[in-house]
Every structure is written in structure tokens, then in C-alpha cells.
């Protein structure tokens, strides 16, 4: 069967690419606008607060009290602010499935709107850190090497030099930062979830937080200049590698040469 | 005659007329060395050492062992404008701005890991085959010193770049020095030239790393090799191999060619690993600042057991007579490694004291024939392994969702409980293998062929083992424990050093306990006669009961039911 010699116009590929790019760009702009609108929605409407209260009573009140006042075992949410709610619920840590050494993140089970509503309700209970705005999260102008210094001073004793996470006492751990969104990291710094200390905007100004975000972005995206990084876990993985792969190779050759003479 | 041969011959002639070296050289060129792959483990150590010397020299061209503060302005953007020591800045310079610098740095560091790992594997081979016995005890001691200096040299090396990780390591060592009772603080100020970290330590460590330790290592390598040459190499047991001969190939041309080729293979493999896998990414750790530390701060693997013991040790600290007695750091940091290395170096003398064996040995032991020694070796490996694992307790905790505190307790208990268990298990395994050897001599090898006899019985056919196998098994001479000393001699005079000799005899009987008797020549003769008469001439032993059956001749038909070859 013969095909028409020119079934496609020579510029068809380019056209498709253009359409794709425009579509992606538009979609991105739409989503981006949506995010900033939501983030800047600090002035929550009364209906949103009311919707949030409904969701709160259904999903959260059994532990945190009917009006966020807390119970004997679980903390009060008055004054924790919208940032804490957004962090805990976006990462799926809340609602917690089981109490343990540490509440573990999981796929979230509330929509963005629902989380925003609960955040608005909790924020209405008492003043607390707000969800960061897109402008706050824009780290493009931040100083990368200053971010490195701040990260090394404040973050890596728990999260490891490459942001891979590390151990804390009694089975608790500092999670990896590799797949974490800038907004979530910002909220974690502001609210200090679980074992993490609070880095308020007074102790760590927003410009410093932006520098740290820039450094974490570097850790997440830049390749290691030396080759395979072996999980960036320091000398332990290097030691395991030399015993299993390195010495394994050399010994295989040794046995081979030793067998050659016979 | 080709030009090369002519020129070569003329050169040799010229040198020989002036030095007379040809005679001794010829004799030594023909020196025989036994062949086995495990005899090349030491070569891996030597070759990685050569690689270390070559790459290390290149690195010294660019490394600046100075603590002077500079602002980094090299090509690695994430660290631009950061204040750091010249040592760290020059390491970054080597990594990012010197041609081939990063590769050479990675070769140097990987070669160091290979160096120590191969050294330890080589030591295992020497230990488990009893190659350290007379006359080679001193060479064992030399090897032990080289291992210790190798560890210190490695530590010095990875501490030089003054990156955050190495600074943390140096801080721990300064803490260990400070923990020495009474003089610790003084010593620490003396070594560091004042308060930690100061500016003197890196330049001092540099001289130790590039001059002092390599010079000692090089000298000891020389002694080690000369002793091997002079004492001759040991050989594995086998046909025609005795305590008085060496069965093998001449140094030239066989081993010179093999060794030369092997050097390039080792060099090539280290380079391959270094080109593909990063090691010690100093740029990722950042410069050392005393108030910073990273999760997963670990030493290189060979120091891991020390770190593991330090992490496991209880927090015992006294304040007595105006001094702080930091047992929590002093014992795991200095006392325990001191004891371990002393025990390692003195082991050959300890063993020959227990066994009373002062003879020369050139035939290697099979590990099963020295169950207590093999058990002690596995016990040491278990101890070392658990301590090393605890050195990585934080990584284990995260990786396996464990609690770091539970790992600490596992280590505290495991360090005492697991090694003896490993000893018992290894000892039993060795005895089991000895029994199998005896069984092979007396009953032959199990062939896996099942025969059905005419009257319906099934038996497995045994075949005599080969002469080589027999020679290997019989190479092990039967030895007896030292006799228990009498308390007094026949005149009622108390035996001198009775207690001491009693301990020695007790240990000796423990050493040989449960060892299986090698069958006598007559027993073997009888057994072979038995086997020659074919299967089942009298009785076949089957578990707890015996079955007697009729003799079958060659003409009789037998039915092979299954066939399964079993490789011993």
C-alpha cells in the first residue's frame, strides 16, 4: 500500500507544538491565577467560614473539640492559623489515621476548597500565621548561597545536607524535602509541625525563607556534579557500595585471574 | 637480534659489570610462588596504595593546607560569596576548576576505601588459614600496624578538606583526646594549638597525611614484602605439597606478568567506579562551621565501628578530684580500640601459647581444622559488624522505620551476646565439616546415584574420593592438647608456675575439644578395601539401624533410579 508522499504539511509539527505550548501556557496561567487567588483570599467570606465550621465539626471536632478548644489528649487549634491547617491537610497528615510516634503524610482526603474553608474557620477562632501569598513564595530574586548558609545553620541537622531527611529520637524522623512544594515548606517553617521548631517571620524574615526555598529548589533539581550520588546519605552508602560493588568487581577479577593459570 | 634485545642486553651487561646484580637477580627471578586467587588479595592492597600515592601527589599540587579565611569566588555557583578556609576553597578549586581534579579526587577517595577493605579481606585470608603461624608472626604484627596506620591515614585524609562533615569528625576526635583522664585537655590544646578548631590543626594534619603516615606505610610495605620473599609464601594443602617444598610458578615471567596486568585492572576498576559514582561531595556539605552539623554525619566506613561503639556507650561521667572523667567517650573512643588492636597484633603468640605449637608452618590450615580460631575470627567479625551497623543507626532508623533508641539497645546487648553465639555456631559448623571429611575418607563420596538391589532394597552408591581430595584432608596433622600439669612432681615439689600452666592446659583442651580424629592409615586402607569390593559387601549404615544384604557382582543387573550429581 502506498501512502501519499505528503500527507502532512511540513509545518504541521511546528503548528502542533505551538498549539501545545499555548494550551499549556494558558492552563498554567489559569491554575496559577487560581492558586494566587486562593492564597490571597485572606479575607474569608462568612459563608466560607460557615462551610468550614460544618466540615470541622464533622471531621475534626472529635479530637480538637467542638470549637477548636482541644481535648485532654489533642491540642487546641485556637491561634494556630490557616497556615497550620493548610499544611496538615494538604500533606494528608490530618485527619490522622492513628496516633503514633509521628503522624505520617498520606494522600489528602479533602479538596482544595474544603481545606480552604476549614482553614478560614480555624483562622476565625484566633489570629495565627496565614497561608503564604504567591508573592511571598516567589524566591526568584533570593540569594542562593545565602540560602545554603541558612539551610546549613537551621535545617540540615535534621533534614540532612541534601534534604533527604534524617532520624530523630524514639522512631520520629525529619521527612525528606525532595518532593515537597514550596508552599508546604513555608507553612512548616511558620507553624513548626510535630517535632519541627517554629521559624516565625520575626526570627527568620520572609527574605531568608525565600533564600531557603531557593536552596531547597537547588537540592531538588540540580544534579550532583560528581556522578551517581548513592542517595546522598554520606559515607555509609559509599562504604556499602565499596564492599558490595567495588570489592565485588575486584574479587571477581581476582578469582578469574587466579583460575586462569591452572 | 633485534635492536631492542641488543640495547637491552648491553644495558644489563653495563649494570651487571658495575653492580654484580645479575647473579642474585637471576636466582630470585626464578623464585617459586604458589598460586591461588586468595594470595592476590594483598596485591589489591598494594595496588590501591600505589594509586593513592599517584593521585595524592597530584592533589598536593593544588591543595592548600591553610585555615586562612577566604571568600569563595570559584565556579561552583551555590557556594559563591561564602566565607571558608583556604583548605576547603582549594578542595572546591580542585573539584571544579582543575582539569581532571574531581576525577582524581574521587579516585583518591575511592582508592582509600578499596585500600582498607582489601586490607581487611587480606587479613581474613591470613587469619582463617593460619598463615600467621611461625615463622610469619612478625609479618602479621607488621600487617596489624599497617591496618591501624591505614585507618588513621584515611581519617587524616578525609579530614583535610575542612568541609562540614570532616570538621564534625575532627570535633569528635578532639573530644576523644580531651576525654583522656587528667592530661586530655592539655593534649588537645597542644595538638590543636589552642581552642578547637583553631588554625594549626589542618596544616599539621596535612604533614601527617602526606609525609609521616605514607612514609611509615611505605617502609612497612617494604618490610612486609621482604619478609614474604625471605620466609617464602605459604601454600594450600594438596598433592605433593609439603612443609619443605613450594609448588608453584616462578616470579618471572608468570607472576611479573600477572601482577603487572592485575595492577592495571585494579587501577582501571577504581577509576571506573570514580568516574561513575560520586564520593564525599564536599560541595554539598558546605564549609565547616562549628555550630553546624548535618543529619547522617558518619565517618568513612572503616571508622564506623568506633563511631558505633561511641554511639552505644552509656553516658558515664564522673567529676572527681577536680577532673572530669569522661568514661562515655574515653572507653569507646580509645580504650576499646586499644584493646582490639592489641589483641589483633598479639593473636599469633596467644594461639601458639595455647596449642603449644612452636613448629614452622608453610602449609595453610583449612578453617574447619582450627574450629576455635575460626570461631574467634567470626566472633570478631560479628562484633565489628554490629558496632559498624550502630555507627549508621540514624540511617537504619529512617530506612527501616525503627527507633534509634531501640537500635542503641540492640547494639548494647548484641555486642556482648551475638559474638559468643557466632562462635558456637561457627565451631559446630567446623566440627561438622571435619566429620564429613572423615566420612569421605572412610566411606567415599556420596554420588547421588540410588541403586535398587535385586531383593528390592535401595542403596546410595559411594565412590572413593580423588587422591587430591585425600591429600587435602590428610594434610591436617592430628594434634593433642597440652597435658594437664601435675601439682607436684614425684618428690612432692610443687610444679613451677603451676596455675599458669593449668590455665594453658585448660585452654588447650578447649582448643582441641570435639575435634574429629583423623583416621589412621590402617583404617583408611581397610575402608578402601571395603569400597573396592563394591557397594554393600557387608553392611550399609542407614541412620540408626543396619540392613544387611546380599553381595552383588558386576554381572548382576542393577537399576539406576535417579541420578543426581553432587558437587562437593
Contacts between the chains, C-beta under 8 A, distances in Angstrom:
chain1	res1	chain2	res2	distance
A	101	B	403	7.5
A	144	B	77	6.7
A	144	B	78	5.6
A	144	B	80	7.9
A	145	B	77	7.7
A	145	B	78	6.0
A	145	B	79	5.8
A	145	B	80	5.2
A	145	B	81	5.2
A	145	B	82	5.3
A	148	B	78	5.7
A	148	B	79	6.7
A	148	B	82	7.1
A	148	B	286	6.3
A	149	B	82	6.5
A	149	B	286	7.6
A	152	B	164	6.8
A	152	B	286	4.8
A	152	B	289	7.3
A	152	B	292	4.9
A	152	B	294	7.5
A	153	B	289	7.7
A	153	B	291	7.3
A	153	B	292	5.8
A	156	B	292	7.4
A	156	B	293	7.7
A	156	B	294	4.5
A	156	B	295	6.6
A	157	B	292	7.4
A	157	B	293	5.0
A	157	B	294	6.5
A	157	B	295	6.2
A	158	B	295	5.7
A	159	B	295	6.5
A	160	B	294	5.8
A	160	B	295	4.2
A	160	B	296	5.1
A	161	B	164	7.2
A	161	B	165	7.8
A	161	B	284	5.4
A	161	B	285	5.4
A	161	B	286	7.3
A	161	B	294	4.1
A	161	B	295	7.8
A	161	B	296	7.6
A	162	B	284	5.9
A	164	B	296	7.6
A	165	B	295	7.4
A	165	B	398	6.1
A	166	B	294	8.0
A	166	B	295	2.6
A	166	B	296	5.9
A	166	B	394	6.0
A	166	B	398	6.4
A	167	B	295	7.0
A	167	B	393	7.5
A	167	B	394	3.9
A	167	B	395	7.5
A	167	B	397	3.9
A	167	B	398	5.0
A	167	B	404	5.0
A	168	B	404	7.6
A	169	B	403	7.8
A	169	B	404	6.3
A	169	B	405	6.3
A	170	B	403	5.1
A	170	B	404	7.4
A	170	B	405	5.4
A	171	B	397	7.0
A	171	B	401	7.3
A	171	B	402	6.7
A	171	B	403	3.6
A	171	B	404	7.4
A	171	B	405	7.8
A	171	B	406	7.7
A	173	B	397	7.0
A	173	B	398	5.2
A	174	B	295	6.8
A	215	B	78	7.6
A	218	B	78	5.9
A	222	B	78	7.7
A	224	B	278	5.3
A	224	B	281	6.2
A	224	B	284	7.4
A	225	B	76	7.8
A	225	B	95	7.4
A	225	B	96	7.3
A	225	B	102	7.0
A	225	B	278	7.6
A	225	B	281	7.8
A	225	B	283	7.0
A	226	B	95	7.8
A	226	B	102	6.2
A	226	B	106	6.2
A	226	B	277	7.9
A	226	B	278	2.8
A	226	B	279	7.1
A	226	B	281	5.5
A	227	B	106	7.6
A	227	B	275	6.9
A	227	B	276	5.2
A	227	B	277	5.2
A	227	B	278	4.5
A	228	B	276	6.1
A	228	B	277	4.6
A	228	B	278	6.3
A	229	B	278	5.6
A	229	B	281	7.0
A	230	B	277	6.3
A	230	B	278	7.2
A	232	B	281	7.4
A	232	B	284	6.9
A	233	B	296	5.3
A	233	B	395	5.8
A	234	B	165	6.6
A	234	B	294	7.6
A	234	B	296	4.4
A	234	B	297	6.8
A	234	B	298	5.0
A	235	B	158	8.0
A	235	B	165	7.7
A	235	B	280	7.2
A	235	B	298	4.9
A	235	B	299	6.3
A	235	B	300	4.8
A	235	B	301	6.4
A	235	B	304	7.9
A	236	B	296	7.1
A	236	B	298	5.1
A	236	B	301	7.1
A	236	B	304	7.4
A	236	B	391	7.8
A	236	B	392	4.5
A	236	B	395	5.4
A	238	B	113	6.6
A	238	B	279	5.3
A	238	B	280	7.4
A	238	B	300	7.3
A	238	B	301	7.1
A	239	B	113	6.8
A	239	B	300	6.7
A	239	B	301	2.6
A	239	B	302	7.8
A	239	B	304	6.7
A	240	B	301	7.7
A	241	B	273	7.9
A	241	B	277	6.5
A	242	B	110	7.0
A	242	B	113	4.1
A	242	B	114	6.3
A	242	B	117	5.6
A	242	B	273	7.9
A	242	B	301	7.0
A	243	B	117	6.0
A	243	B	301	7.4
A	245	B	273	7.3
A	246	B	110	7.1
A	246	B	113	7.0
A	246	B	114	5.9
A	246	B	117	7.3
A	246	B	269	7.4
A	246	B	270	7.8
A	246	B	273	5.5
A	247	B	114	7.0
A	247	B	117	5.2
A	247	B	118	6.9
A	247	B	121	6.9
A	249	B	269	5.3
A	249	B	273	7.8
A	250	B	44	5.7
A	250	B	114	7.1
A	250	B	118	7.2
A	250	B	265	7.9
A	250	B	266	6.2
A	250	B	269	5.6
A	251	B	121	7.7
A	253	B	262	7.8
A	253	B	265	5.4
A	253	B	269	7.1
A	254	B	37	5.1
A	254	B	40	5.0
A	254	B	41	7.0
A	254	B	44	6.9
A	254	B	262	7.7
A	255	B	37	4.7
A	257	B	37	6.9
A	257	B	40	6.9
A	257	B	258	6.3
A	257	B	261	7.6
A	257	B	262	6.1
A	257	B	265	7.7
A	258	B	35	7.0
A	258	B	36	6.1
A	258	B	37	2.5
A	258	B	38	7.5
A	258	B	39	7.9
A	258	B	40	6.3
A	259	B	37	6.9
A	261	B	35	5.4
A	261	B	249	6.8
A	261	B	254	7.2
A	261	B	258	7.5
A	262	B	35	7.5
